[in-house]
Amino acid sequence: MTAKPIVAGLDLGNGYVKANINGLVRVFPSIAVKQFNTGHHTPLTEDELGVFMKDIINQMDLSFSSPLVRSTERRLFGERALKSGLNLEEFDVFARTGKSEVDLSGVLALGTIAADRLYEFYEKNESLPASGKLKVKVDLATALPIGEHKLHAKTYRQKYVNEGAPHIVTFHNFERPVHVEILFEHVYVANEGESAQYGLMLAKDDFLEMIRREAVKRFPNGELDGITGKDLVSAKNTLGIDIGEGTIDFAVFSNGKFNPDASSTMNQGYGSVLESTLTKLQDEGYPYKSRKELSEFLHNDPSPFTKRKWTHVKNVNQSEENRFGDVVSSEVSKVFSRVGGFTEVIFVFGGGATPLEWSLFQKLQSRVAEFGDDNLLPIVYLDSDFSRFLNVQGLYQVAQRLRQAADSGVKKQVVKAK
C-alpha cells in the first residue's frame, strides 16, 4: 500500500536524531545495537500493538536492504538499545570516517522514515497491513558536516536516490515481518550550519524576540537599542558556529548566500569533551561505558545518594569544557581572520552550545575584541533547548520546496561536491 509522498528533514546528529516528517518532530538518541542472537524474540500480540506504536522509535527491531546499510544484522533503537546491555553502535567522534560512510547514518534515517510510515498506517487502520508490505515516497533534505560535504555529498545523495530503486526496511517485532519500501524521489544534502541559518531566517516571532534579548543583554550601554530579532537573522554577512557532538561547523554567509570557501568544519565537538571526561573517570574506577550514559547522568538532577559523585563528575567535565573552549576560540580566530571584516552577526547554537557557554562566550568576546574596539559585533548565543532544532527546521523548509522546484522545471544542481 502506497501513501502520498512525505516531506522529511533529517538532522542526523552525533548525539541525537532530530526528524521533522510532515510537521511532526521526533528526537531520539543516535544509537542502535546489532543483534547476533535473535532466537529469544517474542512477537507482539495484537493487544500490544497500540502501546508499541506510541513508542515505536524506542521499541522497533529492524533489518535493512539498502546501499546505505552494508551489514545485515537486525538492530534495536533508542531506549531499548540503551537498556539491552549490548555494545552501542554510535557515531565515533574521533574517527576519520564521516557520517556518509558509516552504516549508522542509513540505519537511523531509514528507521525513522519506516517508523513514521508504519505509525501513520496503524493510526488510520488500527491494524498492521494485511499484505505485510507498505510503500512510501519521500522528499528528503539532510545534511553533512561542511568538511565532509565538500568531499562526499554527491556520493551520499546517490545512495539515497539508489538509481530509482527502493530501500527495504523490515520490522521483526510481529508474528509476521512487515516490510516498508522507501523510495527517495527528491534529495537535497545541505551543509550543517547552512541549514541552521535557513532555520533562523524563518524563525517565528517568539524565537525572534528571544534572539533580540540575547543580543541586547550583551550590550548594557544601549548600543543595540532599536535592533529587532528580524534585523539580526536577516543580516547578510554572518558566522554561524554550530556546536554538535562530533563536529563544530563554522558556516559563513556572505551577501546572503552560503560561502563554502570561507566555511569549515572542526572535527571535534562536545562529544570529545564527554569522551575525555569518560576516560578520566574510567581511570578512576567509575563504571560508565559510553558518553551517552555519562551525559544522561550529568543532565539529571542528582539524588541525595548520588550528589557527591555527581559533583565530582561535574567538576571533571567542567575542566574538560574549559580546555575545549580554548581550542574552539582559537579555531574561531582562524575563521575570523578570513571574514571578520565583513561579519555583522555571530550566532552560536547547537546541542553543545549551552554546556560550553560558561567557558566559551568570554573567550569569543576576547577574540572579537582583537579585531578592533569599535567592532560592534553581536554574538547571539542561543540556548541548546531551542537551537538544537535549527538545522532540522531549516532542512524541513528546504524539503518542502524540492518537489515544487522539480515540477516547475527549475533545474538546479542540488548538491555541489568536489
ZATI-524454 format. One record per residue: z, x, y of N, C-alpha, C in turn; residue in one letter. Coordinates in steps of 0.1 Angstrom, whole numbers. Layout:
BEGIN
((Z; X; Y); (Z; X; Y); (Z; X; Y); 'a')
...
***
This chain:
BEGIN
((0; 9; -12); (0; 0; 0); (0; 9; 12); 'm')
((-9; 6; 22); (-11; 15; 34); (-5; 7; 46); 't')
((3; 13; 54); (8; 8; 66); (0; 12; 78); 'a')
((2; 6; 89); (-5; 11; 101); (-1; 25; 104); 'k')
((-9; 33; 111); (-6; 47; 113); (7; 48; 121); 'p')
((15; 59; 118); (27; 61; 125); (25; 73; 135); 'i')
((33; 73; 145); (33; 83; 155); (46; 91; 153); 'v')
((45; 104; 152); (57; 113; 149); (57; 125; 157); 'a')
((69; 127; 163); (72; 140; 170); (83; 147; 161); 'g')
((80; 159; 156); (90; 165; 147); (93; 179; 153); 'l')
((106; 181; 156); (112; 193; 161); (120; 199; 149); 'd')
((114; 209; 142); (120; 214; 130); (128; 226; 134); 'l')
((140; 223; 140); (149; 234; 145); (155; 242; 134); 'g')
((160; 254; 137); (166; 262; 127); (179; 256; 122); 'n')
((186; 248; 131); (198; 242; 127); (197; 228; 123); 'g')
((189; 220; 131); (187; 206; 128); (173; 201; 130); 'y')
((169; 192; 122); (156; 185; 124); (159; 173; 134); 'v')
((150; 173; 144); (150; 161; 153); (137; 154; 151); 'k')
((137; 142; 147); (125; 135; 145); (124; 122; 153); 'a')
((113; 119; 159); (111; 107; 166); (98; 101; 159); 'n')
((100; 90; 151); (89; 83; 144); (89; 69; 149); 'i')
((78; 66; 156); (76; 52; 162); (88; 48; 170); 'n')
((94; 58; 177); (105; 55; 186); (119; 56; 180); 'g')
((120; 57; 167); (133; 58; 160); (136; 73; 159); 'l')
((147; 77; 164); (151; 91; 164); (161; 93; 153); 'v')
((159; 104; 145); (168; 108; 134); (171; 123; 136); 'r')
((183; 126; 133); (188; 140; 134); (195; 143; 121); 'v')
((192; 154; 114); (199; 158; 102); (197; 173; 100); 'f')
((206; 180; 93); (206; 194; 91); (193; 199; 85); 'p')
((189; 211; 90); (176; 217; 85); (180; 225; 72); 's')
((183; 217; 62); (187; 224; 49); (182; 215; 37); 'i')
((181; 222; 26); (178; 215; 13); (184; 224; 2); 'a')
((184; 218; -10); (188; 227; -21); (177; 224; -32); 'v')
((174; 234; -39); (165; 233; -51); (173; 229; -63); 'k')
((168; 220; -71); (174; 216; -83); (167; 222; -95); 'q')
((174; 229; -103); (168; 235; -115); (173; 228; -128); 'f')
((183; 220; -127); (188; 212; -138); (188; 197; -134); 'n')
((178; 190; -138); (178; 176; -134); (181; 166; -145); 't')
((186; 171; -156); (189; 163; -168); (200; 153; -166); 'g')
((209; 156; -156); (220; 147; -154); (217; 136; -144); 'h')
((205; 135; -140); (201; 125; -130); (203; 110; -135); 'h')
((210; 103; -126); (213; 88; -129); (205; 80; -119); 't')
((196; 72; -124); (188; 64; -114); (196; 53; -108); 'p')
((192; 50; -95); (199; 39; -88); (196; 26; -94); 'l')
((206; 17; -94); (203; 3; -98); (198; -5; -86); 't')
((192; -16; -88); (187; -25; -78); (198; -28; -68); 'e')
((210; -30; -72); (221; -34; -63); (225; -22; -54); 'd')
((221; -10; -57); (225; 2; -49); (214; 5; -39); 'e')
((203; -1; -39); (191; 3; -31); (195; 1; -16); 'l')
((201; -9; -12); (205; -12; 2); (213; -1; 8); 'g')
((223; 3; 1); (232; 14; 5); (224; 27; 6); 'v')
((216; 30; -4); (207; 42; -4); (198; 42; 9); 'f')
((192; 31; 12); (182; 31; 23); (189; 33; 36); 'm')
((201; 29; 38); (208; 31; 50); (211; 46; 53); 'k')
((212; 53; 42); (215; 68; 43); (205; 76; 36); 'd')
((192; 72; 37); (181; 77; 29); (180; 93; 30); 'i')
((181; 97; 43); (179; 112; 45); (189; 120; 38); 'i')
((201; 115; 37); (212; 123; 31); (213; 121; 16); 'n')
((205; 112; 10); (206; 109; -4); (193; 111; -12); 'q')
((182; 114; -6); (169; 114; -13); (168; 127; -22); 'm')
((160; 125; -32); (158; 135; -43); (143; 136; -44); 'd')
((136; 147; -39); (122; 147; -37); (115; 159; -44); 'l')
((102; 157; -47); (94; 168; -51); (81; 166; -43); 's')
((73; 177; -42); (61; 177; -33); (49; 183; -40); 'f')
((37; 177; -36); (24; 183; -39); (17; 184; -26); 's')
((17; 197; -21); (12; 199; -7); (10; 213; -5); 's')
((-1; 217; 3); (-2; 231; 7); (9; 236; 16); 'p')
((17; 227; 21); (29; 231; 30); (41; 235; 21); 'l')
((41; 232; 8); (52; 235; -1); (47; 241; -13); 'v')
((49; 254; -15); (44; 261; -27); (52; 258; -39); 'r')
((65; 258; -38); (73; 256; -50); (74; 241; -55); 's')
((76; 239; -67); (75; 226; -73); (89; 220; -76); 't')
((100; 227; -73); (113; 222; -77); (116; 209; -69); 'e')
((124; 201; -75); (130; 189; -67); (140; 194; -58); 'r')
((142; 187; -46); (151; 191; -36); (160; 179; -32); 'r')
((172; 183; -28); (182; 174; -22); (183; 177; -7); 'l')
((188; 168; 1); (188; 170; 16); (201; 166; 22); 'f')
((203; 170; 34); (214; 166; 43); (228; 167; 36); 'g')
((236; 157; 37); (250; 157; 33); (250; 160; 17); 'e')
((241; 154; 10); (241; 156; -4); (238; 170; -8); 'r')
((230; 177; 0); (227; 191; -2); (239; 199; 1); 'a')
((246; 196; 12); (258; 204; 16); (269; 203; 6); 'l')
((270; 191; 0); (281; 189; -10); (278; 192; -24); 'k')
((265; 197; -27); (261; 199; -40); (267; 212; -47); 's')
((271; 221; -38); (276; 234; -43); (265; 243; -47); 'g')
((253; 239; -46); (241; 248; -49); (238; 257; -36); 'l')
((230; 267; -39); (227; 276; -28); (218; 269; -18); 'n')
((221; 269; -5); (214; 262; 5); (201; 269; 8); 'l')
((190; 261; 10); (177; 266; 15); (177; 263; 30); 'e')
((178; 273; 38); (179; 271; 52); (170; 282; 59); 'e')
((166; 280; 71); (158; 290; 78); (166; 303; 80); 'f')
((160; 314; 77); (167; 327; 78); (164; 332; 92); 'd')
((175; 332; 100); (173; 335; 115); (170; 350; 117); 'v')
((172; 358; 106); (169; 373; 108); (156; 377; 101); 'f')
((149; 368; 94); (137; 371; 87); (125; 373; 96); 'a')
((116; 381; 92); (104; 383; 99); (93; 372; 96); 'r')
((96; 365; 85); (87; 354; 82); (90; 342; 90); 't')
((80; 336; 96); (82; 325; 105); (83; 311; 98); 'g')
((85; 301; 106); (86; 287; 101); (73; 283; 95); 'k')
((62; 287; 100); (49; 283; 95); (46; 288; 81); 's')
((54; 298; 76); (51; 304; 64); (61; 301; 53); 'e')
((71; 293; 56); (81; 290; 45); (80; 276; 41); 'v')
((84; 274; 28); (83; 260; 23); (92; 250; 30); 'd')
((104; 255; 35); (113; 246; 41); (107; 237; 52); 'l')
((98; 243; 60); (92; 235; 71); (85; 223; 65); 's')
((77; 225; 55); (69; 214; 49); (78; 205; 42); 'g')
((89; 210; 35); (98; 201; 29); (105; 191; 38); 'v')
((109; 197; 50); (116; 188; 60); (107; 179; 67); 'l')
((95; 183; 70); (85; 175; 77); (80; 163; 68); 'a')
((76; 167; 56); (71; 157; 47); (82; 147; 42); 'l')
((94; 153; 40); (105; 145; 35); (109; 135; 46); 'g')
((109; 139; 59); (112; 129; 69); (103; 118; 70); 't')
((90; 121; 70); (80; 110; 71); (80; 101; 58); 'i')
((81; 107; 47); (82; 99; 34); (94; 89; 35); 'a')
((105; 95; 40); (117; 86; 41); (115; 75; 50); 'a')
((109; 77; 61); (106; 67; 71); (97; 56; 65); 'd')
((87; 60; 57); (77; 51; 52); (84; 42; 41); 'r')
((92; 48; 32); (99; 40; 22); (109; 31; 28); 'l')
((117; 36; 38); (127; 28; 45); (120; 16; 52); 'y')
((109; 18; 58); (102; 7; 65); (97; -4; 55); 'e')
((92; 1; 43); (88; -9; 33); (99; -17; 28); 'f')
((111; -10; 25); (122; -17; 20); (128; -27; 30); 'y')
((128; -24; 43); (133; -33; 53); (125; -46; 53); 'e')
((112; -45; 51); (103; -56; 51); (103; -64; 38); 'k')
((105; -57; 27); (104; -64; 14); (116; -65; 6); 'n')
((127; -57; 9); (139; -57; 2); (137; -53; -13); 'e')
((127; -45; -15); (124; -40; -29); (116; -27; -28); 's')
((115; -20; -39); (106; -9; -40); (92; -14; -42); 'l')
((82; -6; -39); (68; -10; -42); (65; -12; -57); 'p')
((60; -24; -60); (57; -26; -75); (48; -16; -81); 'a')
((39; -11; -73); (29; -2; -78); (34; 12; -79); 's')
((46; 15; -73); (52; 28; -73); (45; 38; -64); 'g')
((37; 32; -54); (29; 41; -45); (29; 34; -31); 'k')
((31; 43; -21); (29; 39; -7); (20; 50; -1); 'l')
((13; 45; 10); (4; 54; 17); (7; 53; 32); 'k')
((5; 64; 39); (8; 63; 54); (-1; 73; 61); 'v')
((-7; 69; 72); (-15; 78; 81); (-6; 82; 93); 'k')
((-7; 94; 97); (2; 100; 107); (-5; 107; 118); 'v')
((-1; 104; 131); (-5; 112; 142); (8; 121; 145); 'd')
((7; 134; 144); (18; 143; 144); (17; 153; 155); 'l')
((28; 155; 163); (30; 167; 171); (42; 174; 167); 'a')
((41; 187; 164); (52; 195; 161); (51; 208; 168); 't')
((60; 218; 166); (60; 230; 174); (63; 242; 166); 'a')
((59; 254; 171); (63; 267; 166); (69; 275; 178); 'l')
((78; 285; 174); (82; 294; 185); (70; 301; 191); 'p')
((71; 304; 204); (60; 309; 212); (53; 321; 206); 'i')
((61; 331; 201); (55; 343; 195); (48; 339; 182); 'g')
((53; 331; 174); (47; 327; 161); (35; 318; 164); 'e')
((35; 310; 174); (24; 301; 177); (11; 309; 180); 'h')
((13; 320; 187); (1; 328; 190); (-6; 333; 178); 'k')
((1; 335; 167); (-5; 341; 155); (-8; 331; 144); 'l')
((0; 320; 143); (-1; 312; 131); (-4; 297; 134); 'h')
((-5; 293; 147); (-6; 279; 149); (-19; 272; 143); 'a')
((-30; 279; 143); (-42; 274; 138); (-41; 271; 123); 'k')
((-36; 281; 115); (-34; 280; 101); (-24; 269; 97); 't')
((-13; 269; 105); (-3; 259; 103); (-8; 245; 104); 'y')
((-16; 243; 115); (-22; 229; 117); (-32; 226; 105); 'r')
((-39; 236; 100); (-49; 233; 90); (-42; 229; 77); 'q')
((-30; 234; 75); (-22; 230; 63); (-18; 215; 64); 'k')
((-15; 210; 75); (-12; 196; 77); (-24; 188; 75); 'y')
((-35; 191; 82); (-47; 184; 81); (-53; 183; 66); 'v')
((-51; 195; 59); (-54; 195; 45); (-68; 191; 41); 'n')
((-77; 194; 50); (-91; 190; 47); (-93; 175; 45); 'e')
((-85; 167; 51); (-86; 153; 49); (-79; 147; 36); 'g')
((-73; 156; 29); (-66; 151; 16); (-52; 148; 19); 'a')
((-46; 139; 11); (-32; 135; 14); (-22; 145; 8); 'p')
((-10; 146; 13); (1; 152; 8); (9; 142; 0); 'h')
((15; 146; -12); (22; 136; -20); (36; 140; -21); 'i')
((45; 131; -17); (60; 132; -19); (64; 122; -29); 'v')
((73; 127; -38); (77; 118; -49); (93; 116; -48); 't')
((97; 104; -48); (112; 101; -48); (116; 100; -63); 'f')
((126; 107; -67); (131; 107; -81); (145; 100; -81); 'h')
((148; 92; -72); (161; 85; -71); (162; 72; -80); 'n')
((150; 68; -85); (149; 54; -91); (145; 55; -105); 'f')
((146; 44; -112); (142; 43; -126); (127; 48; -128); 'e')
((119; 44; -119); (105; 49; -119); (103; 56; -106); 'r')
((96; 68; -106); (93; 75; -94); (85; 67; -84); 'p')
((87; 69; -71); (79; 63; -61); (72; 74; -53); 'v')
((59; 73; -53); (50; 83; -46); (46; 79; -33); 'h')
((47; 87; -23); (43; 84; -9); (31; 94; -6); 'v')
((20; 89; -3); (8; 97; 1); (7; 97; 16); 'e')
((8; 110; 22); (8; 111; 36); (-5; 118; 41); 'i')
((-12; 111; 49); (-25; 117; 55); (-23; 119; 70); 'l')
((-24; 132; 74); (-23; 135; 88); (-37; 134; 94); 'f')
((-39; 124; 103); (-52; 122; 109); (-54; 130; 122); 'e')
((-43; 132; 130); (-44; 139; 142); (-31; 148; 143); 'h')
((-33; 161; 146); (-22; 170; 146); (-23; 179; 158); 'v')
((-11; 181; 164); (-10; 190; 176); (2; 199; 173); 'y')
((-1; 212; 174); (10; 222; 173); (13; 228; 187); 'v')
((24; 225; 193); (28; 230; 206); (36; 242; 205); 'a')
((39; 249; 216); (48; 259; 217); (62; 253; 219); 'n')
((72; 259; 212); (86; 254; 215); (89; 258; 230); 'e')
((96; 250; 237); (99; 252; 251); (88; 246; 260); 'g')
((75; 247; 256); (65; 240; 263); (67; 225; 261); 'e')
((70; 221; 249); (72; 206; 246); (84; 201; 253); 's')
((94; 210; 254); (106; 206; 262); (103; 203; 276); 'a')
((94; 210; 282); (91; 208; 296); (84; 194; 297); 'q')
((76; 191; 288); (70; 177; 288); (81; 167; 287); 'y')
((91; 169; 279); (102; 160; 279); (109; 159; 292); 'g')
((111; 170; 299); (117; 170; 313); (108; 162; 322); 'l')
((95; 164; 322); (86; 157; 331); (87; 142; 330); 'm')
((90; 137; 318); (90; 123; 315); (104; 117; 314); 'l')
((114; 125; 320); (128; 121; 319); (131; 108; 327); 'a')
((140; 100; 322); (144; 87; 328); (154; 90; 339); 'k')
((157; 79; 347); (165; 80; 359); (179; 86; 356); 'd')
((186; 82; 346); (199; 87; 343); (199; 102; 340); 'd')
((189; 106; 333); (188; 120; 330); (184; 128; 342); 'f')
((175; 123; 350); (171; 129; 363); (184; 131; 372); 'l')
((192; 121; 372); (204; 123; 381); (214; 133; 375); 'e')
((215; 134; 362); (223; 145; 356); (217; 159; 360); 'm')
((204; 160; 359); (197; 173; 363); (200; 176; 377); 'i')
((199; 166; 386); (202; 169; 400); (216; 174; 402); 'r')
((226; 167; 396); (240; 170; 397); (243; 185; 392); 'r')
((236; 188; 381); (238; 201; 375); (233; 212; 385); 'e')
((222; 210; 391); (216; 219; 401); (225; 221; 413); 'a')
((229; 209; 419); (236; 209; 432); (249; 215; 431); 'v')
((256; 213; 420); (270; 218; 419); (271; 233; 419); 'k')
((260; 240; 416); (260; 255; 417); (257; 260; 431); 'r')
((255; 251; 441); (253; 254; 455); (262; 246; 463); 'f')
((275; 250; 464); (285; 242; 471); (284; 242; 486); 'p')
((275; 250; 491); (273; 251; 506); (262; 241; 511); 'n')
((257; 233; 502); (247; 223; 505); (233; 227; 506); 'g')
((230; 239; 500); (216; 244; 501); (206; 235; 494); 'e')
((211; 227; 485); (201; 218; 477); (203; 203; 481); 'l')
((210; 201; 492); (212; 187; 496); (198; 180; 499); 'd')
((196; 168; 494); (184; 161; 496); (174; 163; 484); 'g')
((177; 173; 476); (168; 175; 464); (171; 165; 453); 'i')
((161; 160; 447); (162; 150; 437); (159; 156; 423); 't')
((164; 149; 413); (160; 153; 399); (146; 154; 397); 'g')
((138; 144; 403); (124; 144; 401); (118; 156; 408); 'k')
((123; 161; 419); (118; 173; 426); (119; 185; 416); 'd')
((131; 186; 409); (133; 197; 401); (124; 197; 388); 'l')
((122; 186; 382); (114; 186; 370); (99; 186; 373); 'v')
((96; 183; 386); (82; 183; 390); (77; 196; 396); 's')
((87; 206; 396); (83; 219; 402); (71; 225; 394); 'a')
((62; 231; 400); (50; 236; 394); (52; 250; 387); 'k')
((62; 257; 391); (64; 271; 386); (78; 272; 381); 'n')
((80; 271; 368); (93; 271; 362); (94; 280; 350); 't')
((107; 283; 347); (110; 291; 335); (120; 283; 327); 'l')
((116; 279; 315); (125; 272; 305); (130; 281; 295); 'g')
((143; 282; 293); (150; 290; 283); (155; 281; 273); 'i')
((148; 281; 261); (151; 271; 250); (159; 279; 240); 'd')
((172; 277; 239); (181; 284; 230); (183; 277; 217); 'i')
((176; 281; 207); (177; 275; 194); (186; 283; 185); 'g')
((186; 279; 172); (194; 286; 163); (188; 299; 158); 'e')
((175; 299; 157); (169; 311; 152); (160; 319; 162); 'g')
((157; 313; 173); (149; 319; 183); (153; 314; 197); 't')
((150; 322; 207); (151; 317; 221); (137; 319; 227); 'i')
((131; 307; 232); (118; 307; 237); (119; 307; 253); 'd')
((111; 316; 259); (110; 317; 273); (97; 311; 277); 'f')
((97; 298; 281); (85; 291; 284); (82; 291; 299); 'a')
((71; 297; 303); (67; 298; 317); (56; 288; 320); 'v')
((58; 280; 331); (48; 272; 336); (44; 277; 349); 'f')
((31; 279; 351); (25; 284; 364); (15; 273; 369); 's')
((17; 269; 381); (9; 259; 387); (8; 246; 379); 'n')
((19; 243; 373); (20; 231; 365); (14; 231; 351); 'g')
((10; 243; 346); (4; 245; 333); (12; 255; 325); 'k')
((13; 253; 312); (19; 263; 304); (12; 276; 304); 'f')
((19; 287; 306); (14; 301; 308); (17; 309; 295); 'n')
((8; 309; 285); (11; 316; 273); (12; 331; 274); 'p')
((5; 336; 284); (5; 351; 286); (19; 356; 291); 'd')
((25; 348; 300); (38; 352; 305); (50; 347; 297); 'a')
((48; 338; 287); (58; 333; 279); (61; 342; 267); 's')
((72; 341; 261); (76; 349; 250); (87; 343; 242); 's')
((89; 349; 230); (100; 345; 221); (109; 357; 218); 't')
((122; 354; 218); (132; 364; 213); (136; 359; 199); 'm')
((134; 368; 189); (136; 364; 176); (151; 365; 171); 'n')
((159; 360; 180); (173; 357; 177); (177; 345; 184); 'q')
((186; 337; 179); (191; 325; 185); (206; 324; 183); 'g')
((211; 312; 186); (226; 311; 184); (230; 313; 170); 'y')
((221; 311; 161); (224; 313; 146); (228; 327; 144); 'g')
((222; 337; 151); (226; 351; 149); (241; 353; 153); 's')
((245; 346; 163); (260; 346; 167); (268; 342; 155); 'v')
((264; 330; 149); (272; 325; 138); (271; 334; 126); 'l')
((259; 340; 124); (258; 350; 112); (267; 362; 114); 'e')
((268; 367; 127); (276; 379; 129); (291; 375; 128); 's')
((295; 363; 132); (308; 358; 131); (311; 356; 116); 't')
((302; 351; 109); (304; 348; 94); (306; 361; 87); 'l')
((299; 372; 90); (300; 384; 83); (314; 390; 86); 't')
((319; 389; 98); (332; 395; 101); (343; 387; 94); 'k')
((342; 374; 94); (352; 366; 87); (352; 368; 72); 'l')
((340; 369; 66); (339; 372; 52); (346; 385; 49); 'q')
((344; 395; 58); (351; 408; 56); (366; 407; 56); 'd')
((371; 397; 63); (385; 394; 64); (390; 386; 53); 'e')
((381; 381; 45); (385; 373; 33); (384; 358; 35); 'g')
((378; 353; 46); (376; 339; 48); (365; 334; 38); 'y')
((365; 322; 34); (357; 317; 23); (343; 311; 27); 'p')
((340; 311; 40); (328; 304; 45); (316; 310; 38); 'y')
((306; 302; 34); (294; 307; 27); (282; 306; 35); 'k')
((282; 298; 45); (269; 296; 53); (273; 294; 68); 's')
((263; 296; 77); (266; 294; 91); (267; 279; 94); 'r')
((261; 271; 86); (262; 256; 87); (277; 252; 85); 'k')
((283; 258; 74); (297; 255; 71); (306; 260; 82); 'e')
((303; 272; 87); (311; 277; 98); (310; 269; 111); 'l')
((297; 265; 114); (295; 257; 126); (302; 243; 125); 's')
((302; 237; 114); (309; 224; 112); (324; 226; 114); 'e')
((330; 237; 110); (344; 240; 111); (347; 242; 126); 'f')
((339; 249; 133); (341; 252; 147); (340; 240; 156); 'l')
((331; 231; 153); (329; 220; 162); (337; 207; 158); 'h')
((346; 208; 149); (355; 197; 146); (369; 201; 151); 'n')
((376; 191; 157); (389; 194; 162); (398; 198; 150); 'd')
((406; 209; 152); (415; 213; 140); (427; 203; 138); 'p')
((431; 203; 126); (444; 195; 123); (456; 205; 126); 's')
((468; 200; 126); (479; 208; 128); (480; 219; 117); 'p')
((474; 217; 106); (474; 227; 95); (463; 238; 96); 'f')
((453; 235; 103); (442; 244; 105); (441; 250; 119); 't')
((450; 246; 128); (449; 251; 142); (449; 266; 143); 'k')
((458; 273; 136); (459; 287; 137); (446; 294; 132); 'r')
((441; 289; 121); (429; 295; 115); (417; 292; 125); 'k')
((417; 280; 130); (406; 276; 139); (406; 285; 151); 'w')
((418; 288; 157); (419; 296; 169); (414; 310; 166); 't')
((417; 316; 155); (412; 329; 152); (397; 329; 150); 'h')
((392; 319; 143); (377; 319; 141); (370; 317; 154); 'v')
((376; 309; 163); (370; 306; 176); (370; 319; 184); 'k')
((381; 327; 184); (381; 340; 191); (371; 350; 186); 'n')
((369; 351; 173); (359; 360; 168); (345; 355; 172); 'v')
((343; 342; 172); (330; 337; 176); (327; 339; 191); 'n')
((337; 337; 199); (335; 340; 214); (332; 354; 217); 'q')
((338; 363; 209); (335; 377; 211); (320; 380; 208); 's')
((315; 374; 198); (301; 375; 194); (292; 368; 205); 'e')
((296; 356; 210); (289; 349; 220); (287; 358; 233); 'e')
((298; 365; 237); (298; 373; 249); (288; 384; 247); 'n')
((288; 391; 236); (279; 402; 233); (265; 397; 233); 'r')
((262; 385; 227); (249; 379; 227); (244; 375; 240); 'f')
((253; 371; 249); (249; 367; 263); (243; 379; 270); 'g')
((249; 391; 268); (243; 403; 274); (229; 405; 269); 'd')
((226; 403; 256); (213; 405; 251); (203; 395; 257); 'v')
((207; 383; 258); (198; 372; 264); (195; 375; 278); 'v')
((205; 378; 286); (203; 381; 301); (194; 393; 303); 's')
((195; 402; 294); (186; 414; 295); (172; 410; 293); 's')
((170; 401; 283); (156; 396; 280); (151; 387; 291); 'e')
((160; 380; 298); (155; 372; 309); (150; 381; 321); 'v')
((157; 392; 322); (152; 402; 333); (138; 406; 330); 's')
((134; 408; 318); (120; 412; 314); (110; 401; 318); 'k')
((114; 389; 315); (105; 378; 318); (104; 376; 333); 'v')
((116; 377; 340); (117; 375; 354); (109; 386; 362); 'f')
((109; 398; 357); (101; 408; 363); (86; 405; 363); 's')
((81; 397; 354); (67; 393; 354); (64; 381; 363); 'r')
((73; 372; 364); (70; 359; 371); (81; 355; 381); 'v')
((91; 363; 383); (102; 359; 391); (98; 356; 405); 'g')
((88; 362; 411); (84; 360; 425); (78; 346; 427); 'g')
((74; 340; 416); (68; 326; 417); (77; 315; 412); 'f')
((87; 319; 404); (95; 308; 398); (103; 300; 408); 't')
((103; 287; 407); (110; 278; 416); (123; 273; 409); 'e')
((123; 270; 396); (135; 265; 390); (136; 271; 376); 'v')
((148; 274; 371); (150; 278; 358); (158; 267; 351); 'i')
((153; 263; 339); (160; 253; 331); (165; 260; 318); 'f')
((178; 258; 315); (184; 263; 302); (187; 251; 294); 'v')
((183; 251; 281); (185; 240; 273); (185; 244; 258); 'f')
((186; 234; 250); (186; 237; 235); (199; 235; 229); 'g')
((199; 235; 216); (212; 233; 208); (222; 244; 210); 'g')
((217; 256; 214); (227; 267; 216); (231; 269; 230); 'g')
((226; 261; 239); (229; 262; 253); (244; 261; 257); 'a')
((250; 250; 253); (264; 247; 256); (273; 258; 251); 't')
((273; 262; 238); (282; 272; 233); (281; 285; 241); 'p')
((270; 288; 246); (268; 301; 253); (271; 300; 268); 'l')
((272; 288; 274); (273; 286; 288); (284; 294; 295); 'e')
((296; 294; 289); (307; 301; 295); (305; 316; 297); 'w')
((296; 322; 289); (293; 336; 290); (280; 338; 297); 's')
((270; 330; 294); (256; 333; 298); (253; 329; 312); 'l')
((259; 318; 318); (255; 314; 331); (257; 324; 342); 'f')
((269; 330; 342); (272; 340; 352); (263; 352; 351); 'q')
((259; 356; 338); (250; 367; 336); (236; 364; 342); 'k')
((232; 352; 340); (219; 348; 345); (219; 348; 360); 'l')
((229; 343; 366); (230; 343; 381); (230; 358; 386); 'q')
((236; 367; 379); (236; 381; 384); (222; 387; 383); 's')
((215; 383; 372); (201; 388; 370); (192; 383; 381); 'r')
((193; 370; 385); (185; 364; 395); (188; 370; 409); 'v')
((201; 373; 411); (205; 379; 424); (199; 393; 426); 'a')
((196; 400; 415); (190; 413; 416); (176; 413; 423); 'e')
((170; 401; 423); (157; 399; 429); (157; 395; 444); 'f')
((169; 395; 450); (170; 392; 464); (180; 381; 467); 'g')
((188; 384; 477); (199; 374; 481); (193; 361; 487); 'd')
((181; 361; 492); (175; 349; 498); (168; 341; 488); 'd')
((169; 344; 475); (162; 337; 465); (169; 324; 461); 'n')
((165; 313; 467); (171; 300; 464); (165; 295; 451); 'l')
((171; 299; 440); (165; 296; 427); (175; 288; 419); 'l')
((174; 275; 418); (183; 267; 410); (182; 270; 395); 'p')
((194; 272; 389); (195; 274; 374); (201; 261; 369); 'i')
((192; 252; 363); (197; 239; 358); (201; 241; 343); 'v')
((214; 241; 341); (219; 244; 327); (223; 231; 321); 'y')
((215; 227; 311); (216; 213; 305); (225; 213; 293); 'l')
((233; 204; 292); (242; 202; 281); (234; 200; 268); 'd')
((239; 207; 257); (232; 206; 244); (231; 192; 239); 's')
((241; 184; 241); (240; 170; 236); (228; 162; 241); 'd')
((224; 166; 254); (212; 159; 259); (199; 167; 256); 'f')
((200; 180; 259); (188; 188; 259); (183; 192; 245); 's')
((191; 190; 235); (186; 193; 221); (174; 183; 218); 'r')
((173; 172; 225); (163; 162; 222); (150; 164; 231); 'f')
((151; 174; 240); (139; 175; 249); (126; 178; 242); 'l')
((127; 188; 232); (115; 191; 225); (109; 179; 217); 'n')
((118; 172; 210); (112; 161; 202); (107; 150; 210); 'v')
((113; 147; 222); (108; 137; 230); (95; 141; 237); 'q')
((94; 153; 241); (81; 158; 246); (70; 158; 235); 'g')
((74; 161; 223); (64; 161; 212); (60; 147; 209); 'l')
((69; 137; 209); (66; 123; 207); (56; 118; 217); 'y')
((58; 122; 230); (49; 118; 241); (35; 123; 238); 'q')
((34; 136; 233); (21; 142; 230); (15; 134; 219); 'v')
((22; 132; 208); (17; 125; 196); (11; 111; 200); 'a')
((18; 104; 209); (13; 91; 213); (-1; 91; 219); 'q')
((-5; 103; 224); (-18; 104; 231); (-29; 109; 223); 'r')
((-26; 114; 211); (-36; 121; 202); (-47; 111; 198); 'l')
((-44; 100; 193); (-54; 91; 188); (-63; 85; 200); 'r')
((-57; 82; 211); (-64; 78; 222); (-74; 88; 227); 'q')
((-70; 101; 227); (-79; 112; 232); (-90; 113; 222); 'a')
((-87; 112; 209); (-98; 113; 199); (-108; 102; 199); 'a')
((-102; 90; 201); (-111; 78; 201); (-119; 77; 213); 'd')
((-115; 83; 224); (-123; 82; 237); (-133; 93; 237); 's')
((-134; 101; 227); (-144; 111; 226); (-141; 124; 234); 'g')
((-128; 125; 238); (-124; 137; 245); (-123; 148; 235); 'v')
((-130; 159; 237); (-130; 170; 228); (-121; 181; 234); 'k')
((-110; 183; 227); (-101; 194; 231); (-98; 203; 219); 'k')
((-97; 215; 222); (-92; 224; 212); (-77; 222; 212); 'q')
((-72; 215; 202); (-58; 211; 202); (-48; 223; 200); 'v')
((-52; 233; 193); (-43; 244; 191); (-51; 257; 194); 'v')
((-46; 265; 203); (-52; 278; 206); (-44; 289; 199); 'k')
((-50; 297; 191); (-43; 307; 184); (-52; 319; 183); 'a')
((-46; 330; 184); (-54; 343; 183); (-56; 346; 168); 'k')
***
